[in-house]
Amino acid sequence: MPQLCVLICQRDDQASSTLTELARFDLPSPDPATVQRATTLDELETSTLTTGMLILRRLFQLAWLQLDAALVTRYRAEHPGVALPLDGSEPLTVVSRFGTVLLRRQVLADSARRTHVLPGTAALPAHEGVVTTRGLQEWACLLPQELPFSAVARLLGWQTQEPEVLSDTTIRTLVKRHGQLLREAEQAESVALGDTPLKARQHPVVVPLERPRRRAGWPAALNAAVDAALAREQVRPPEGVSWADWERVLAARRAEADRSIEELRHLGPRLAPGDVLLCVDEVLTPKTGGAGRWELRTATLRTPQGVRSLSGTGATFLPVVQALARVAVGEEGRLLLLSDGARWIRTFFTDDLRTLPGAQHLLDWYHLEHTCRDLASRICRDKEEKGVFLHRLFRRLWAGRVAAAVAWLEGYRPQARNTAVLDELIGYLQAREEWIPTYRQRCRERRYIGSGHVEKANDRLGRCHVNLPGKVVDQKTYRCETVLPAVTAERCLSCSPPFTPQPPSGSLLAMFAGVRTSPAGRLLLPRGAAVA
């Protein structure tokens, strides 16, 4: 019966037709007499995969032997007149996506210096003992975003066809080390950018904006009703269209009468050239065991060219955000900061961002509405009263009339079920009066009033993955883990088209010191920063 075999051959040069066999692998031949419908295909897959992994490991070894021999030849050529006889070889254990592979480096005896030289070391990252390849480190850093460390260790064993190729402790160490590299590079670059004149700054590297699969808008079935309402110049929106959307549609139709219904259907906020939208938030994740919470601060920066996400903890996070904002705004841009109005964000804007060109900080409508609804549940006596209460309050806040809203709340005091909560709402509005704009006018003009970008980024940052069953992390691990999704989700440092070109020199995103992602979205570790 015919048998399949795989040969690895070497050709001395491209013009040569002579092939030298280096390795041979015979695939097991299936026996028709033992064929079973339920298991034969699976057994064939297993044997093919096992043989394929053996081929890859051997090919990896042979490729290394070629490279090592070339490096030895180069080293001898660089030291003419020096006797450099071969003095054996030294093994090196490499943990890779093919499993654990043993590579050998040729050792040269330098009689003049009375020492030994390993030219092949020039092709290896800095290491002590075992070397873990970058590709395997990528897997080890990405999978813990979704799975406990022990499950990641098992998955890597299945993938490499080698059980326990990395232990869960080693995976935890890789995550910590990689997170530290990113954090340190962030901080170093933000300090360097802080000393650069504003006019000398460059545009940050961001992820190009892509057309969403589902654009926001009313159902297409309402297009006929909307068209009829526009023809009648109807003030009240058709059923199914919100008042805010209808006001925006009317304003757009007055400005451009030739706009189609389909264009009006998808009207939404937009950024003018030079505008920069910065949304800042924080995530509090319960610690394992319920004793306290981990704090993670997040930021999403959006420009007409693309979007960029950051995450961090403590005061070290703010200089990075400030540097990124300064790079994006430049001399002639305009910065809009949207947030939930937390005290640390207001202080950050006042102390660090207010001096940027066109800087403006607004309380986003979602958090304002959410807070009012939450407190109204404890102020009003029943559901109907709450509906009337919120309708009258939102009508004033939507128009930006904070003083009128506070005066109306004071007049509501005799009816309030809980005056302490009413005072809390009044204090909330008064503390943020400076940051509350005329939302109605901004909505008409298609300007941003919500910080949904950072809320979406929070979801992508995997803020709940540390609470998976069987996964226990300390604060250092948590802080390092949370930086990884911020990079991989955005793929903002890919060096391969069509995503993003190599970051220009001086760009803020060069702070990752070469950290990039592949076209498949996988994390690529910093060049020269591989963890041995």
Secondary structure, DSSP 8 states (H G I E B T S, - for coil): ----EEEEEEESSTT---EEEEEEEE-----GGG--TTTHHHHHHHHHHHHHHHHHHHHHHHHHHHHHHHHHHHHHHHSTT----EEEEEEEEEEETTEEEEEEEEEEEETTTTEEE-GGGGGS-S-SSSEE-HHHHHHHHHGGGTS-HHHHHHHHHHHHTSTTSS-HHHHHHHHHHHHHHHHHHHHHHHHHHHTS-GGG------EE----SS---S-GGGHHHHHHHHHTT-SS--TTS-HHHHHHHHHHHHH-TT--HHHHHT------TTEEEEEEEEEEEE-TTSSSEEEEEEEEEEETTEEEEEEE-STTHHHHHHHHHHHHHTTT-EEEEEE---HHHHHHIIIIITTSTT-EEEE-HHHHHHHHHHHHHHHSSSHHHHHHHHHHHHHHHHTT-HHHHHHHHHHTGGG-S-HHHHHHHHHHHHHTGGG---HHHHHHTT-----HHHHHHHHHTTTTGGGSTT----HHHHHHHTHHHHHHHHTTT--STTT-----TT-GGGGGTT-EE-TT--EE--TT----
